Amino acid sequence: MNIDFKKYFHEFLPLPSEDTSSIEEVINKCDFSFPQDYIDFLSEVGGGESPIGRNSYLIIWPSCDLLNNNADYASFSFATDYFLIGQDAADTAYAIKKSDGMIYEFGFLSNLNKRLLQT
């Protein structure tokens, strides 16, 4: 893991690292490319959670939960161009934007599809 990245994760409670085959299984079921840094991260720590900064919290889902969590949150109904990868301790989602591979945050109550249609 990048040494600069580690300074934000000093309290990170990692899950066991995931083998490449379980991560590849999820990737193969998706219709977009995952960022290599994200794949490397899951290979090293397998997800986990941690306070980030003074007032934030981050939960990164393990690959074995990604498909089910996206289905459970019905992300296809409010964010068709996004694939959820985690959340905070409240109402913020973290997701990979399928069209550009970047990671974004937004409220679970957001309707990104509607917002895009109105602009």
C-alpha positions in Angstrom: 0.0 0.0 0.0 1.2 3.5 -0.8 3.0 5.0 2.2 1.1 8.3 1.9 -2.2 6.4 1.9 -1.3 4.6 5.1 -1.2 7.8 7.2 -5.0 8.1 6.8 -5.5 4.4 7.8 -3.6 4.3 11.1 -6.7 3.0 12.9 -7.9 0.9 10.0 -9.4 -2.5 11.0 -8.6 -4.6 7.9 -10.4 -7.8 6.9 -8.2 -10.7 5.9 -6.7 -10.1 2.4 -8.6 -11.7 -0.4 -7.2 -14.0 -3.0 -7.1 -12.9 -6.5 -9.7 -15.4 -7.7 -12.5 -14.0 -5.5 -11.8 -10.5 -6.7 -11.6 -11.6 -10.3 -14.9 -13.4 -9.9 -16.6 -10.0 -9.1 -14.7 -8.2 -11.8 -15.8 -10.7 -14.4 -19.5 -10.2 -13.4 -19.3 -6.4 -13.9 -19.5 -4.5 -17.2 -16.8 -1.9 -16.4 -13.1 -1.8 -15.4 -12.1 -1.6 -11.8 -9.3 0.8 -10.9 -6.0 -1.1 -10.4 -5.4 0.7 -7.1 -8.7 -0.5 -5.7 -7.9 -4.1 -6.8 -4.5 -3.9 -5.2 -6.1 -2.5 -2.0 -8.6 -5.4 -1.8 -5.8 -7.9 -2.5 -3.8 -6.5 0.4 -6.4 -5.9 3.1 -9.7 -7.3 1.8 -11.8 -4.3 3.0 -12.4 -3.1 6.5 -13.3 0.0 8.4 -11.8 3.0 10.2 -12.3 6.5 11.5 -10.9 8.9 8.9 -9.9 12.3 10.1 -11.8 13.9 13.0 -15.4 13.4 12.1 -15.6 10.8 9.4 -15.8 7.0 9.2 -15.1 4.7 6.3 -16.3 1.1 5.6 -14.8 -0.5 2.5 -16.8 -3.7 1.6 -14.9 -6.9 0.8 -15.3 -8.2 -2.7 -17.5 -11.1 -1.5 -20.1 -8.4 -0.4 -20.0 -6.1 -3.4 -22.6 -7.7 -5.7 -25.1 -8.4 -2.9 -24.7 -4.9 -1.4 -25.3 -3.3 -4.8 -28.4 -5.4 -5.2 -29.6 -4.8 -1.7 -29.2 -1.0 -2.0 -30.7 -1.2 -5.5 -28.0 1.2 -6.8 -29.2 0.5 -10.3 -32.3 2.6 -9.5 -30.6 5.7 -8.4 -27.0 5.5 -9.7 -26.8 3.5 -12.9 -23.3 4.6 -13.8 -21.9 3.8 -10.3 -20.9 0.6 -8.5 -21.0 0.9 -4.7 -17.9 -0.2 -2.8 -18.5 1.1 0.7 -20.1 3.6 3.0 -19.6 5.8 6.0 -21.3 5.3 9.3 -24.3 7.4 8.2 -25.8 8.0 4.8 -22.8 8.4 2.4 -22.0 5.9 -0.3 -18.6 5.4 -2.0 -18.7 4.1 -5.5 -16.7 3.6 -8.6 -18.1 5.6 -11.6 -18.2 3.0 -14.3 -17.6 5.4 -17.2 -14.3 6.9 -15.8 -13.1 4.5 -13.1 -12.9 7.3 -10.4 -14.2 6.9 -6.9 -17.0 9.2 -5.8 -19.0 9.8 -2.7 -22.7 10.8 -2.6 -25.7 10.4 -0.3 -27.6 7.1 -0.4 -30.7 9.2 -0.8 -29.4 11.0 -3.9 -31.0 10.2 -7.2 -28.0 10.6 -9.6 -30.1 9.4 -12.5 -32.6 12.2 -12.1 -29.9 14.8 -11.5 -28.2 13.8 -14.7 -31.4 13.9 -16.7 -32.2 17.4 -15.5 -28.8 19.0 -16.5 
